[in-house]
């Protein structure tokens, strides 16, 4: 009975696979785009990228970055991620949704691409991968899928480069795709893309495919890598020569990888395991356990049968390199940030889904033992066979329910923590409500007297405040607080709190209140 019910369920799933896959895509899209414009705009990479992209449009210069209309070499990343934000602004207007649109779309495409790739291992594996992407709490909540910076497009290029790498032996044209995707990853996230080169080189060497590639194919590969890089560098060179590249090497590469606690982000070697992969709040430690069990069982089966499948071993090497090279590489360097290890989550999803999919698909194992028992005439043997058969299919049902429970449990956590937990900031919301780009005071100089993240910087603009002031009112943000505003000779506006307004009220006799709520005011002269 258990066998018949399980077979019917699997048959139903196989028949309507594309319906389930479409539902999984819509669910992942919901996790990516729902309340995308609500969450607090981060004051570091996200806001900085937003300012850089906005000012690219205003300056008409799409290769050199500026911050508050001064040349900006703080982030030292090439231009692809900024162009993505520019596209978001063009499609959806100047707002937080436009800032984050390309990141959300990139994560969605990464999940769909991996789901389709996993279908070659089985339809069950394909759906499990999509579920894992929805249960991916950490990247959904910080600095990836729902954040306007470089990491989600970088993850997309990194992932697709690895999928192309795994198919090089089947078709050497995938080598060119891998090279192009490496180039795009570099133009998005700079030196982080070096991990792709290390993984790809080791994979080709260990599988000996390196020696099967012809000289002509190497030529096309080098063109796919260096063509986009040289185009970008040549364009950038027209602005400031070698200055930007020089700082990319000295600061973004050397200082952040070997500097002593550069920018205060130095942590122990175990940082990524402790905070991500071994953390009880996330799904990754269970997936690691599943992968370890899968590797162990696979090795046991091949050793016992003495049949070594080359394709299985080669793909296993690929997934191991894909996980361990970034994990160990970023663990070794001095600067450690949570999002550096996000590319390691994808091979974990794929490998765990492949093994679980196999467990869900496989029919009765140990055929020899079961068939022999069925053929024997003794009643005891038949009873043992029947019992083992029922236990086997009960185990299959249990495995299926555990998969559904695990994915559902962490999807629920991701939904309530990330989507339902999204909230705005009172002052950020006031900036967006207080100004419109077609208002009579848009485009003026803007001062601020609102507490910032650093209390000592009262009267200056945090990066997230400056970003929202630019996209909302096209303001040109100035430091100086109330005193700077009162001495300004040009038309200007001032953001301040109610208490500050009461304190300076006698000096605001000729000042108009442009907008106010119970806590904040926007004044104009």
PAMIFI-928075 format. One record per atom (N, C-alpha, C, O): x, z, y. Coordinates in steps of 0.05 Angstrom, whole numbers, plus 5000, padded with zeros to 4 digits. Each point is the difference from the previous one (the first is absolute). Example, Ala and Ser with C-alpha at 12.3 -4.5 7.8 and 13.67 -1.06 7.14 Angstrom:
<lumfis>
526451564886 498250005024 501850005024 502150135000 497249735021 501650015024 498550145022 501050045022 
</lumfis>
This chain:
<lumfis>
501750004976 498350005024 501750005025 499549855019 502650324982 501850015023 501449745004 500349915023 500549974954 501449745002 498249795012 500849855017 496750144972 498149805010 499450035029 499949815015 499650444994 499450055028 502449935018 499649895022 502850184969 502349945016 500449705002 500649895022 499149974955 500349715001 498049875018 500649815014 496950294986 497949895018 500750045029 499649835017 501550414989 500750065028 502349825009 499949905022 502150064961 502349835007 499149715003 500949865018 497350054964 499049735002 498549955026 500349805013 498050404995 498549985025 501949995023 499749845019 502450334981 501950005022 501549735001 500449895022 500550014955 501449745000 498349785010 500949825015 496550184978 498249785008 499650005030 499849795012 499950445000 499450025029 502450105016 499750145020 502749794970 502550105013 500049935030 500750165017 498649594990 500349915028 498150155018 500550055023 497250034966 498250175016 501350275006 500050105023 501250024956 501350265005 502449975018 500650185017 500949604980 502349965018 499249965029 501250125018 496749744986 498949965028 499250275011 500550065024 498150104960 499250275009 502450175007 500050155020 502249834964 502450155005 501349915026 501050165016 499049574989 501149905026 498450105024 501250085020 496249934977 498350105022 500550305005 500050095023 500450054955 500550295003 502750045014 500250175018 501849684974 502750035013 499849925030 501250125017 497249674989 499649925027 498650225016 500750055023 497450084965 498750235013 502050225006 500050115022 501849954960 502050215004 501949915022 501150175015 499449574988 501949915020 498749995029 501350085019 496349834983 498949935026 497950205011 499550015024 499450154958 497950195010 501350215019 502050124994 496749915030 501050195020 502949945008 501550195007 499349564992 502849945006 500850065029 502350055005 495749945013 500750045028 499550295009 500250065024 499350124957 499350275008 502450195001 500350165017 501549804963 502150204997 501850025024 500449805015 500750434990 501950065021 502349804999 501249954979 499449925044 502349815002 502550165000 500550185017 501349774964 502550144998 501849935023 500049775010 501550435000 501649965024 502749874995 501549965019 499249984956 502649894996 499849714992 499449845018 501250084958 500149724993 497549855007 500149785011 497650344983 497549855004 499549945030 499649775007 500650435010 499549955028 502249825012 499449835017 503150214974 502249845010 499649704993 500449835017 498850124958 499549734992 497749885017 500149775008 497850394996 497849915016 500849925028 499149795010 502550375003 500949945027 501749755000 499749825017 502250174964 501749764998 498449744997 500549805014 497550214969 498349764995 498349935024 499849775008 499050445005 498449955023 501649885023 499149815013 503350294991 501749905022 501249734994 500749855018 499550084956 500849734993 497949805011 500849805012 496750274985 497949825010 500149995031 499849795011 500450455001 500050015029 502449855013 499849885021 502550154965 502549875010 500249714992 501649855012 496850064969 500349734989 502749964986 500949784997 500250444993 502649994986 499650124972 499650244997 500449594982 499450094973 502450054983 499850014975 502550035037 502450054984 501550255010 501250144983 498649935042 501350245010 497950225005 497949945011 502750304980 498150225002 500550165026 502350045008 495550045004 500250185024 498250244995 498049994986 502850235027 498350245000 499750095029 502050055014 495549974995 499450055028 501549805018 500950065022 499249694968 501149775014 503050025005 501049875019 500450284965 502950005000 500949944971 498850074981 503549785018 501049914974 500350244981 501150205008 497949774967 499850234982 501549944974 499349814985 502850345010 501549984975 499750264984 501850064984 496050085019 499750264986 499449954970 501250144984 497149675010 499249964972 501949824985 500450034976 500849775037 502149834989 499049854975 501649964981 495949965019 498949844978 499649715011 499249975023 501249834960 499249725008 497049985006 498650215001 500449555002 497549965015 497549974983 497850005012 502449964962 497649934984 497850205003 497749935003 502950334995 497950205001 498650005028 497650055001 503949905020 498849995027 498249765002 497850015012 503049774976 498349765000 497450054985 497949905008 502250264971 497550074986 498150165018 497649955000 503550235016 498350165018 498949825022 497750025009 504049805001 499149805020 497649854989 498049965014 502249954961 497749864988 497650174999 497849915005 502550354987 497750185000 498750035027 497650005002 504050015019 498950025028 498649745007 497950015012 503249774980 498749745006 497349974986 498149895011 501750214964 497649974985 497850205008 497749945001 503150315005 498150225003 500250135027 498650205005 503049705013 500250125026 502050235000 501150084980 499450035044 502050215003 498650274993 498550115015 502149984961 498950254991 501550104976 501849864990 497450375000 501450124977 499549844975 501749994983 495949895014 499549844976 501849764999 501149944979 499349935044 501849775001 502950084994 501549854987 499350395022 502650114995 500550024970 502249954991 495850144994 500450064972 499049794981 500350034975 498549765035 498749804982 501949884980 499449994977 502949925032 501949864983 501050194978 500549924977 499950345030 500950194980 497950044978 500650004976 496950035032 497850034981 499849754982 499650024976 500549745037 499849754985 502449974981 499649914977 502750165031 502449984984 499850184975 500649914978 498450335025 499750184977 497949894981 500350014976 497549895036 497949884983 501149764984 499549994976 502049845036 501149764987 502050094978 500249884979 501350335027 501950114980 498650094975 500849944978 497050215026 498450104978 498849774984 500150004975 498749815039 498749774986 502149844985 499649924977 502750035036 502149854986 501050134975 500449874980 499950405021 500950154976 497850004979 500649994976 496950035033 497850004980 499949744985 499649994976 500749795039 500049734987 502449964982 499849894979 502550215030 502449984984 499750164974 500949914979 497950325022 499750174977 498049884980 500050094976 498449725032 498149884982 501349874976 498949984979 503649935025 501449874978 500650204977 500549914978 499450355028 500450204980 497350094988 499950134979 497949805035 497450094990 498250065024 500950095021 496549874975 498150055021 499850305007 499450075023 500950094956 500050295005 502250085019 499650165018 502849744977 502350065017 499549915029 500750145019 498149634984 499449895027 498250195016 500650065023 497350044964 498250185014 501250275006 499550125020 502249974961 501450265004 501849995024 500250195015 501249594988 501849965023 498450035026 500950135019 496949744982 498350015024 499150295006 499950095022 499450054956 499250285003 502350175011 499650175017 502849784973 502450155009 500549955030 500850195014 498849574995 500449945028 497950155017 500650095023 497049954967 498050155015 500650304999 499350155018 502149944961 500650294997 502750075012 501050224996 500249595019 502750035011 499950165025 500449895022 499150374976 499450175023 502150005022 499349965023 503250074970 502050035020 500449755018 499850035024 500649734965 500249775017 497449935015 500249885021 497550204968 497649955015 499750185024 498849935020 502550304979 499650195021 502249995021 499550095023 502949814971 502250025019 501949764998 501149944979 499149925043 502249815004 499949764982 502149904992 495550025000 499949754984 497449865004 499749855020 498450194962 497649834999 498350015025 498849815008 501150435004 498350045023 501550085025 499150165016 503349734986 501850065023 501249755011 500949834985 499250155041 500949755013 503049985003 501050015023 500549974955 502949985001 500949794980 498449844990 504250175003 501149784983 499750054970 500649814985 498750425006 500350064972 498149854981 500849934978 496750035030 498249864982 500749714996 500049904978 500649945044 501049734995 502549994984 500449834983 501450365022 502550024984 499450054971 501249874983 496950315011 499350054972 498849754987 500649944977 497949905038 498849754990 502249814992 500049894978 502050065040 502149824994 501850104977 500849854983 499850415017 501650124980 498749974972 501349914981 496150155018 498549994974 499949714990 500549964976 498849855041 499849734991 502749894992 500249834983 502050265030 502749924992 500650094972 501249864984 498050395010 500450114973 498349854979 501049954978 496649985029 498349854981 501249734995 499949904977 501149975044 501349744996 502550034983 500649834983 500950395021 502550054985 499350014970 501549894983 496450255010 499350034972 499249744986 499849994976 499749805040 499249744989 502149795003 499549764995 502950325014 502249805004 500749864974 500449764999 499750394979 500849884974 497949794991 500849804988 496750245019 498049804993 500249755017 499649784990 501050265036 500349775018 501950075022 499650195015 502649664987 502150075019 499149965029 501450095018 496449784987 499049985027 499250275011 499950035025 499550154958 499450275009 502450135014 499750195016 502749714978 502450105014 499849945030 500850165016 498249614991 499749935028 497950175014 500450095023 497449964963 498050185011 501250285004 499450135021 502249964960 501250265003 501950015024 500050205015 501549594990 501849985023 498550005026 500750145019 497149714982 498449995025 498750265006 500050095023 499050054956 498750265004 502050215008 499450185016 503149804973 502150185010 500549965030 500250195015 499949564993 500549945028 497850115018 500650125021 496949854971 497850105015 500050315001 499450125020 501450004957 500250294999 502150105019 499750205014 502649664988 502150075018 499049975029 500650175017 498049624989 499049965027 497850195008 499250015023 499950144957 497950205005 501250285002 499350155019 502449924963 501050284998 503050025000 501150224995 500349565012 502950005003 501450074974 499349894979 502750295021 501850054978 498650114975 501250004979 496450115024 498650094976 499749784979 499850064976 500149695034 499649784981 502449964981 499849864980 502450275027 502449994982 499350094972 501349914981 496850275016 499250094973 499049774983 500549994975 498249815037 499149774985 502349844989 500049924977 502150055039 502449854992 501450144977 500949884980 499350395021 501350154979 498449984974 501249954979 496250095023 498349994975 500249724988 500449974976 499349825041 500049734990 502649924987 500149884979 502150205034 502749944989 500550134974 501049874981 498350395017 500450144975 498249894978 500849984976 496749955031 498249894980 501049744988 500049964976 500949865042 501149744990 502550044983 500449864981 501250345027 502450054984 499450124973 501149914980 497250295019 499450144975 498549834981 500350024975 498049805035 498549814982 501649754995 499049834985 503350145027 501849774997 498849745011 501049784995 496850255020 498849765012 501749905023 499849775008 502050405002 501849935022 501749764993 500649835017 500150154957 501849794991 498549744993 501349804993 496150215008 498449764993 499149855024 498749794998 501850325026 499149885025 502149795009 502450055000 496649715006 501849775006 500850025030 498850145016 503449714990 501150005027 497949915021 499850115021 498749684972 497949905018 497950225005 499150035023 500250124957 498050215003 501150235018 498550115015 504149954982 501250195018 499949915029 499650165018 500849584986 499849895027 497350045013 499850095023 498149844962 497350045010 499450305004 498650075019 502450104964 499650295003 501350105026 498750145015 503849784990 501350085025 498649905024 499950145021 499049624978 498549895022 497550175005 499250055023 499450034955 497650165003 500650275012 498350125014 504149994981 500750265011 500949975029 499050145018 502849684988 501350005026 498649825020 500550035024 497849794967 498549845019 498450165021 500549985024 497750194966 498450175019 501850205016 499550055024 502650064963 501750195014 501549875023 500250115021 500949654974 501549865021 498149915022 500850005024 496849924969 498049925021 499550245019 500049985024 499450264963 499550235017 502450085016 499850055024 502649964964 502350085014 500749815023 500850095021 498949654974 500649815021 498150045024 500949985023 496650074971 498150055022 500750265015 500050015024 500650204961 500850255013 502649985015 500350125021 501549724970 502649965013 499749895028 501650065018 496349784986 499649895027 499350215021 500149955024 499150294966 499350225019 502350185007 500550055023 501050044957 502150205006 502449974981 501450194995 499149564995 502349964984 500150164975 498050024985 504350115010 500450164975 499250295004 500350164982 498749925042 499550285006 498050134981 500550224990 497349645005 497950124982 501150034972 499650204987 501749595002 501150014973 502150224998 500150144980 501549895041 502150215000 498750284997 501050164985 496949895030 498650264998 498650034974 499850224989 499149565000 498850024973 502050104979 499350164983 503149755019 502150074981 500950295005 500250164981 500549905044 501150265006 498150234998 500750224991 496849735017 498050225001 498249994976 499850204985 498849585011 497949994980 501250004971 498750094982 503749815015 501349994974 501950234996 499650174983 502549845033 502250194996 499250295007 500450184984 498449865040 499450275008 497850134983 500150234994 497949614999 497750114986 500550034970 498650154986 503449715003 500750044972 502350194996 500050144979 501849885040 502450174995 500450215021 501750174997 496749835025 500350195021 499250284991 498350034983 502950175029 499550284994 497450085013 499950065024 498049964960 497350095009 499149845024 499050125020 501349624980 499249835022 497050025005 498549964981 500750115043 497250035008 498650224985 497550025002 504050164985 498850234987 498449954975 498250154993 502549644992 498549924976 501850024975 499749844981 502250355018 501750034976 498750214982 499450225008 500349704966 498850184980 501549984974 501749834997 497850364984 501449994974 499449754984 498149855006 503650104974 499749764983 497249994987 498949794996 500050444997 497450024986 497649975018 497850044991 502649895034 497949995020 497649834991 497750095002 502849674989 497849824993 498550094975 497549974999 503950144982 498650114977 498350245007 497750024992 503550165024 498650255007 497549955017 497950134996 502349685022 497849965020 498049784992 497850005011 503049834970 498249784993 499549994970 497850064990 504249874994 499649934972 499550254982 498749974980 502350265028 499450234984 498050195012 499450214989 499449715034 498150175014 497350004986 499049794993 499950445003 497550034985 497649885014 498049954987 502250005039 497749895014 499649704996 497949895008 504149984980 499949714998 499949914971 500750154982 498549605014 499749904973 502749924987 500149964976 502050035040 502549874990 501350164977 501149874982 498750395018 501350144978 498749954973 501449994980 496049965020 498649934975 500849714992 500349954976 500049885043 500849734993 502949994990 500649854982 501150325029 502750024989 499950094971 501549904983 496950305011 499750104973 499049784981 501049974978 497049885031 498949784984 502249794995 500249894978 501450045042 502149804997 502150104980 501049854984 499850415018 501950114981 499049984972 501549934981 496050145015 498749994973 500049714990 500549944977 498849885042 499849714992 502749894992 500249864980 501950215035 502749914993 500850114973 501149864983 498450405013 500750134975 498649874976 501349954980 496150005023 498549884978 500949724995 500249914977 500349945044 500949724997 502749994986 500349834982 501650345025 502650014987 499650084970 501449884983 496950315012 499550094973 499049774982 500949964978 497149895033 498849784985 502149794994 500249894978 501450035042 502049794996 502250094981 501049844984 499850415018 502150104982 499050014971 501449934981 496150165016 498950024973 499549734987 500549964977 498649855040 499549734989 502449825000 500149794988 502050305027 502549855003 499549725012 501449814994 496550185022 499449755015 500350055029 498550165012 503549715001 500550045028 499049755015 501149784998 496850265017 498949785016 501449975026 500050185017 501349594987 501749975023 498450015026 500850125020 496849754980 498450005025 499250285008 499950075024 499450104956 499250275006 502350165011 499750155020 502749824968 502450145010 500749915028 500750165017 499249584988 500749905027 498150105021 500950085022 496549914973 498150105019 500350305004 499750115022 500950034956 500550295002 502350065018 499950195016 502349654982 502350045017 499249955029 500850155018 497549654987 499149945027 498550235013 500550075022 497650044963 498550235010 501750245005 499650155020 502349904962 501750245003 501849975025 500350185015 500849584989 501649955024 498350025025 500950125020 496849774979 498150015023 499450285008 499850065024 499950124957 499550285007 502550155008 500150135020 502049864963 502350185003 501949925023 501250175012 499149574993 501949925021 499250115027 501650135014 495949824995 499150135026 499950304999 500850135019 498349984958 499750294998 502850135002 500350195016 501649724969 502750125001 501549925025 501450165012 498249594997 501449915024 499250165024 501850095015 495649944990 499150145023 500450304997 500150155020 500249954956 500650284995 502950065007 500750235008 501049574990 502950055005 500749995030 501850145008 496849705007 500749985029 499250255015 498350164991 502949885032 499550255015 497250025011 498750204997 500449595017 497450005012 497849954979 500149814986 498050385013 497849974980 497450045014 499550205014 498749604983 497350015010 498149934977 500749824984 497050305015 498249974978 499549714993 500049924977 499549915044 499149734995 502349824989 499449784991 503150315009 502149844988 499549954970 500849794989 497950404998 499749984971 497449864992 499449984976 498949945043 497549874993 500249764981 498349974982 503849865021 500249774981 500250094971 499449854982 501650405013 500250104972 497350054988 499950014975 498050025040 497450064988 498949764986 498550034980 502149735029 498849764988 500849954971 498349964983 504350045011 500749974971 498950234983 499549964976 500250275035 498850224986 497149944993 499150054977 499449835042 497349924995 499849794978 498550034981 503249775021 500049784981 500750104972 498649934980 503650215018 500950094973 498050194987 499549974976 499450225039 498050184989 497549854991 498850054980 500449755037 497649854994 500449834975 498249964983 504249925014 500649844976 499850174975 498849914980 502450325020 499950174977 497250104994 499149994977 499550115043 497350094996 498149774991 498350044983 502249735029 498449764991 500449944971 498249924986 504350105005 500649954972 498650214982 498949934979 501150325029 498750214985 497049944998 498850054979 500049865043 497249955000 499349754983 497849984989 504049825010 499449754986 500550024970 498549884985 503750255007 501049984973 497950074979 498550195003 501549664975 498150064978 501350204982 502150125007 496849934969 501050214982 502949954993 500649794988 501250405019 502849964993 500450084971 498250084986 504349905005 500750074972 498149874980 498950134983 500849615021 498149854983 500550044971 498250014983 504450005010 500750044972 498850254988 498849994979 501450235035 499050254990 497050004997 498950094980 499749805041 497050004999 499049824978 498250074985 503049695013 499049814981 500550104971 498349974983 504050155013 500650104973 498150224992 499150024978 500350155042 498150224994 497249894993 498650114983 500649685032 497449894995 499849874973 497950004987 504349905003 500049864974 500150194977 499349924977 501650325028 500250194978 497250094991 498150005016 501650074959 497350064989 499350295003 497750084997 504350105007 499550285001 498350085024 500549905022 497550274973 498350085023 501550155021 499349975024 502650194968 501550165020 501449825019 500150045025 501249744964 501449815018 498149875019 500749965024 497049974966 498049875018 499150195022 499749925023 500050334970 499250205020 502250045021 499450015024 503150004968 502250025019 500149765018 500450035024 499349734964 500049765016 497850005021 500549935023 497150144969 497850015019 500550205022 499449955024 501650284969 500650215021 502149905020 499750035024 502549854965 502049905018 498949775018 500749995024 497649854965 498849795015 498450115024 500249905022 498150304972 498450125021 501750145021 499449985024 502650164967 501850135019 501449805018 500450055023 500449734965 501449795016 498249905022 500849995023 496749944971 498249895020 499150225020 499449945023 500450304968 499550225018 502350035020 499550055024 502949924966 502350015018 500049775020 500850045023 498249734969 499849775018 498050065023 500549955023 497250164969 498050085020 501250215019 499549985024 501950214965 501250215017 502049885019 500050085024 501649734967 502049875018 498649865022 500850015023 497049854971 498549855020 498850195021 500249955024 498650274967 498950205019 502150135016 499650065024 502750004964 502250125016 501049815022 500650095022 499649664971 500849805021 498050005023 500850015023 496749974970 497950005021 500050265016 499849995025 500550234961 500050265014 502550025019 499750095023 502649844967 502450025016 499949835025 500550095022 498749664975 499849825023 497850105019 500450015024 497350064965 497850105017 500750255015 499250035023 502250154964 500750265013 501849955024 499550115022 502549734975 501849955022 498949815021 500750015023 497549814969 498649835019 498250185018 499949955024 498850244963 498350185016 501750155020 499250035023 503150074969 501850145018 500949835023 500050085023 500749674971 500949815021 497749955019 500549985024 497149994966 497749945017 499550235020 499749965024 500150284965 499350235018 502450085018 499550095022 502949884969 502350075016 500749795021 500750075023 499049684969 501049785018 497749895017 500349985024 497549944963 497949865014 498150195014 499649995024 499350194960 498250205012 501550205017 498950125019 503749914975 501650195016 501249885025 501350145016 498249604989 501049875024 498750125025 497650035001 504050035018 498950125025 501749905024 502449954997 496350035025 501449925025 501050245015 499650234993 501949715028 501050205018 498450005026 499449785010 500050455001 498250015023 501149845024 498549855012 504050184994 501249865023 500349704994 499549845018 501250094958 500249724993 497349865003 499849785010 498150364980 497349885003 499249985029 498749805008 502150395009 499349995028 501449765014 498849875017 503750084976 501449775011 498549754995 499649835017 499550134958 498649764992 497349985013 499049785006 499750454999 497349995013 500249985030 498149905013 504150184999 500250025029 500749745014 499749975024 501449844961 501049765013 499349754984 499950004976 499549795039 499649734988 501849805014 500650045024 500149764962 502049815011 498949845023 501549885015 495850104987 498849855022 499050195022 498549905018 502250354981 499050195021 501649955026 502149885000 496950225022 501349965026 502750135002 501749925017 498850294967 502550145002 501949944977 502150124997 497249684986 501849924978 502549885012 500049875021 502250174964 502549885008 501650175020 502249925008 496750315001 501550165019 502250164987 500250024975 501450115041 501950194990 498550254992 498050075012 502950064966 498550234990 501950234996 502249974989 496950275020 501550254997 498450184981 497649964995 503750254996 498750174980 500950295005 502350065007 495750134990 500650285001 498550154978 498550195004 502049714972 498750104976 502250094980 502049864997 497850384991 502050094981 500749794979 498249884988 504450095006 500949814981 500950154975 499750254998 501549614982 500950134976 502350195006 500350204986 501249755034 502150185009 499150135027 500049865020 499450394980 498950135025 501949975024 499150015023 503549954972 501949975022 499749735014 501149975022 497549854966 499849735011 497449955015 499149785003 499750445008 497549975015 500549815024 501950035015 496349784987 500349805021 501249744991 500349815016 500450184958 501049754988 498149904978 498350154991 502049605002 498249874981 501250024971 502249904996 496350214986 500749974972 499549714992 498549855013 502850064965 499849724993 497149924993 499149785007 499450394979 497349934993 498249995025 498249835002 502250355017 498549995025 500649755016 498149875010 504450064991 500849755015 498849764987 499049825014 501050174959 498949774986 497049975007 499149785007 499450434991 497149995006 499449945029 498149865006 503650245012 499649945028 500549705006 498649885016 503350004970 500649725004 497749824989 499149825014 500050244961 498149824989 497250045011 498349825000 501250425011 497350065011 499749915028 498049865007 503950205010 499749935029 502249835010 500249965025 501549944958 502349845008 501650155021 501149885019 499150394979 501450165019 503049974997 501049944978 500550105044 502950024999 500750295003 499850115022 501150014957 500250294998 502650105014 502249904996 497450305021 502250125016 500250304994 497950134996 504549975004 500450294997 500050135028 500549865020 499050404981 500050145025 497750195004 500050165018 497949814966 497850195001 498549985026 499849795013 499050444996 498450015024 501749935024 499149855018 503350254984 501749955024 500749715002 499949895022 500749984956 500549725000 497649845009 500349815016 497350274975 497649865008 499450035030 499349815013 501050434997 499450055028 501949875019 499349945023 503150004968 502049865017 500049704995 501549865013 496950044969 499949724994 498749845023 497950085010 503449714998 499049835022 498349774991 498549895016 501750044959 498349794988 497550124988 499950244994 497949595003 497650104986 500850114972 501549874985 497550365008 500850134975 497750174990 498050055014 502250044961 498150184987 501650244989 502449984996 496150234998 501250244990 498250124978 497750055005 503450004972 498750154979 500850295001 502450065002 495750124997 500750295000 497750164988 497849904996 502850354998 498150184988 498350135023 500850005023 496950114969 498350135019 501450235015 499750035024 501950134961 501450225013 502049905021 500350125021 501149664973 501949895019 498649895024 501050035023 496649864973 498549895023 499250235018 500149975025 499050254964 499250235017 502450115015 499850095023 502549914964 502450115013 500949835024 500950115020 498749634978 500949825022 497749895016 500449815015 497350314983 497649895012 500349965030 499049805011 502350395003 500349975029 501749775008 499949915023 501649974959 501749775006 498749744991 501249785003 496450244986 498649764990 497649935017 498049904991 502250155035 497749965018 499249715001 497649945001 504349884999 499349715002 500249854973 500249764999 499650394980 500349894973 497249974987 498450185002 501149594985 497549944987 500250084970 502049934987 495950205004 499950054971 498849764986 497649945004 504049924981 499249754987 498550054974 498249854993 502750364993 498750064974 500750294994 502150105007 496050044979 500650274993 498250084976 497949894995 503150314990 498450134980 500450305003 501150095020 498250074961 500250295003 502950105001 500450235007 501549604986 502850105000 501949835016 501950115012 497749634990 501949825013 498749855023 497649965000 504149955018 499249845023 501949765004 502450024994 496549775016 501649775010 499549975029 497749955008 504350085009 499849985028 501349745010 501849894987 497250015036 501149755011 500050015030 498350145012 503649735000 500149995030 499449715010 500049965024 
</lumfis>
